[in-house]
Amino acid sequence: MSGGAFLSRIGFSVLAALLGVLFALPLIWFIFAPFNARAEMGLALPDPWTLSNFATVFQNSFAVRALFNSLIQSVGGVILIGAAATLAAYALSRSTIPGKSAVTYVLLLFSSVVSGSAAMVPIFLIISAMGLIDTQLAVILVFAGGLLPTAMFILRDFIDGIPKSYEESAMVAGASPLQAFFDVALPVIRPGIVVIVVWAFVNIWGSFLIPFILLRSSEQMPASVAIYSFYSEAGTPIVTLLAAYALIYSLPVVLLYLFVSWRFGFRFFGGIKA
């Protein structure tokens, strides 16, 4: 190896290490700050260590209830998106409808607007006309409508890579189209379903705008809104409590990541039932 190439590699390694440290510093603070008795922005270890911040957070009934509301919205949206996207993507992939690709791309294009701030006024008017303002169902339906086209697009590309001969062989053996879907196709496309489930859960769990606009009562608010209860009236964050609640708020996403990693190991394999 020449001297210039060696120096270039050393320089790249140093730059990568510096960038890694810059990204790691906020994460280190995020992990240790909830256990600190004092509101400090530094990276020093807590002295003394304490769990009083978490005790104070759990005494806030509004914040605790908001975590359950977030779970209701996320799980409800994931179930609706997962079921609808699977059936719609399979139908689009296996059908011979002219222009189906154009339909998919148009839906994907409009989905980038449906859940955005530009569409919140018509969304609010539609939800109000349906009498669903201040309900969890309204939030779930709006999230499903906004995320479903992208989920269909992801799944359809995945299903297109699966040979049709799988289902055809099953139907030749006497299986009905419904049996071929549930017993043959569904196990094979399960990895794709897991991908959109994780993606949809993370999007809904961290969303602020939609529930903030569609919900009115504090009993319905999710954690993404309730986190602002740990600010003073002057708008100053109560750092210790904010850090503790943020850590609790992030746990479901981390646990979901760990579960998927443990269950699938990111080596997604399908399977065909005998």
BELTABEL-V568642 format. One record per backbone hydrogen bond with DSSP energy under -1.0 kcal/mol. CO is the residue of the C=O (numbers start at 1). NH is the residue of the N-H. E is the energy in kcal/mol with one decimal. If there is no record, write none. Layout:
co->CO nh->NH e->E
co->CO nh->NH e->E
This chain:
co->2 nh->6 e->-2.1
co->3 nh->7 e->-2.3
co->4 nh->8 e->-2.2
co->5 nh->9 e->-2.2
co->6 nh->10 e->-2.3
co->7 nh->11 e->-2.7
co->8 nh->12 e->-2.5
co->9 nh->13 e->-2.3
co->10 nh->14 e->-2.4
co->11 nh->15 e->-2.4
co->12 nh->16 e->-2.6
co->13 nh->17 e->-2.2
co->14 nh->18 e->-2.4
co->15 nh->19 e->-2.4
co->16 nh->20 e->-2.3
co->17 nh->21 e->-2.2
co->18 nh->22 e->-2.2
co->19 nh->23 e->-2.1
co->20 nh->24 e->-1.8
co->21 nh->25 e->-2.1
co->24 nh->28 e->-2.6
co->25 nh->29 e->-2.3
co->26 nh->30 e->-2.6
co->27 nh->31 e->-1.7
co->28 nh->32 e->-2.0
co->29 nh->33 e->-2.9
co->32 nh->35 e->-1.5
co->33 nh->36 e->-2.0
co->35 nh->50 e->-1.6
co->38 nh->40 e->-1.6
co->51 nh->55 e->-1.8
co->52 nh->56 e->-2.4
co->53 nh->57 e->-2.1
co->54 nh->58 e->-2.4
co->57 nh->60 e->-1.6
co->59 nh->61 e->-1.2
co->60 nh->64 e->-2.1
co->61 nh->65 e->-2.5
co->62 nh->66 e->-1.6
co->63 nh->67 e->-1.2
co->64 nh->68 e->-1.2
co->65 nh->69 e->-2.1
co->66 nh->70 e->-2.4
co->67 nh->71 e->-1.9
co->68 nh->72 e->-2.4
co->69 nh->73 e->-2.5
co->70 nh->74 e->-2.7
co->71 nh->75 e->-2.7
co->72 nh->76 e->-2.4
co->73 nh->77 e->-2.3
co->74 nh->78 e->-2.4
co->75 nh->79 e->-2.4
co->76 nh->80 e->-2.0
co->77 nh->81 e->-2.8
co->78 nh->82 e->-3.0
co->79 nh->83 e->-2.3
co->80 nh->84 e->-2.3
co->81 nh->85 e->-2.8
co->82 nh->86 e->-1.8
co->83 nh->87 e->-2.0
co->84 nh->88 e->-2.7
co->85 nh->89 e->-2.7
co->86 nh->90 e->-2.0
co->87 nh->91 e->-2.1
co->88 nh->92 e->-2.5
co->89 nh->93 e->-2.3
co->90 nh->94 e->-2.3
co->91 nh->95 e->-1.6
co->97 nh->100 e->-1.3
co->99 nh->103 e->-1.9
co->100 nh->104 e->-2.0
co->101 nh->105 e->-2.2
co->102 nh->106 e->-2.4
co->103 nh->107 e->-2.4
co->104 nh->108 e->-2.1
co->105 nh->109 e->-2.2
co->106 nh->110 e->-2.4
co->107 nh->111 e->-1.8
co->110 nh->113 e->-1.6
co->110 nh->114 e->-1.9
co->113 nh->116 e->-1.3
co->116 nh->119 e->-1.1
co->117 nh->120 e->-1.2
co->119 nh->123 e->-2.1
co->120 nh->124 e->-2.6
co->121 nh->125 e->-2.3
co->122 nh->126 e->-2.4
co->123 nh->127 e->-2.7
co->124 nh->128 e->-2.6
co->125 nh->129 e->-2.3
co->126 nh->130 e->-1.6
co->127 nh->132 e->-2.3
co->128 nh->131 e->-1.1
co->135 nh->139 e->-1.1
co->136 nh->140 e->-2.4
co->137 nh->141 e->-2.7
co->138 nh->142 e->-2.2
co->139 nh->143 e->-2.4
co->140 nh->144 e->-2.5
co->141 nh->145 e->-2.5
co->142 nh->146 e->-2.0
co->143 nh->147 e->-2.5
co->144 nh->148 e->-2.1
co->147 nh->151 e->-2.2
co->148 nh->152 e->-2.7
co->149 nh->153 e->-2.3
co->150 nh->154 e->-2.5
co->151 nh->155 e->-2.4
co->152 nh->156 e->-2.8
co->153 nh->157 e->-1.8
co->154 nh->158 e->-1.5
co->155 nh->159 e->-2.9
co->156 nh->160 e->-2.5
co->159 nh->162 e->-2.0
co->163 nh->166 e->-1.3
co->164 nh->168 e->-2.2
co->165 nh->169 e->-2.5
co->166 nh->170 e->-1.5
co->167 nh->171 e->-2.4
co->168 nh->172 e->-2.1
co->169 nh->173 e->-1.5
co->170 nh->175 e->-2.4
co->171 nh->174 e->-1.1
co->176 nh->180 e->-2.8
co->177 nh->181 e->-1.8
co->178 nh->182 e->-2.4
co->179 nh->183 e->-2.9
co->180 nh->184 e->-1.2
co->180 nh->185 e->-2.2
co->181 nh->186 e->-3.3
co->183 nh->273 e->-1.6
co->185 nh->189 e->-2.1
co->189 nh->193 e->-1.7
co->190 nh->194 e->-2.3
co->191 nh->195 e->-1.8
co->192 nh->196 e->-1.9
co->193 nh->197 e->-2.2
co->194 nh->198 e->-2.4
co->195 nh->199 e->-2.4
co->196 nh->200 e->-2.8
co->197 nh->201 e->-2.5
co->198 nh->202 e->-2.2
co->199 nh->203 e->-1.9
co->200 nh->204 e->-2.6
co->201 nh->205 e->-2.9
co->202 nh->206 e->-1.6
co->204 nh->207 e->-1.2
co->208 nh->212 e->-1.9
co->209 nh->213 e->-1.9
co->210 nh->214 e->-2.4
co->211 nh->215 e->-1.9
co->214 nh->134 e->-2.8
co->217 nh->220 e->-1.3
co->222 nh->225 e->-1.0
co->222 nh->226 e->-2.3
co->223 nh->227 e->-1.8
co->225 nh->228 e->-1.6
co->226 nh->229 e->-2.3
co->227 nh->230 e->-1.4
co->228 nh->231 e->-1.0
co->230 nh->238 e->-2.7
co->232 nh->235 e->-2.0
co->236 nh->232 e->-3.1
co->237 nh->239 e->-1.2
co->238 nh->242 e->-2.9
co->239 nh->243 e->-2.7
co->240 nh->244 e->-2.0
co->241 nh->245 e->-2.6
co->242 nh->246 e->-2.3
co->243 nh->247 e->-2.0
co->244 nh->248 e->-2.0
co->245 nh->249 e->-2.8
co->246 nh->250 e->-1.6
co->250 nh->254 e->-2.0
co->251 nh->255 e->-3.2
co->252 nh->256 e->-2.3
co->253 nh->257 e->-2.2
co->254 nh->258 e->-2.5
co->255 nh->259 e->-2.5
co->256 nh->260 e->-2.4
co->257 nh->261 e->-2.5
co->258 nh->262 e->-2.5
co->259 nh->263 e->-3.2
co->260 nh->264 e->-2.7
co->264 nh->267 e->-2.3
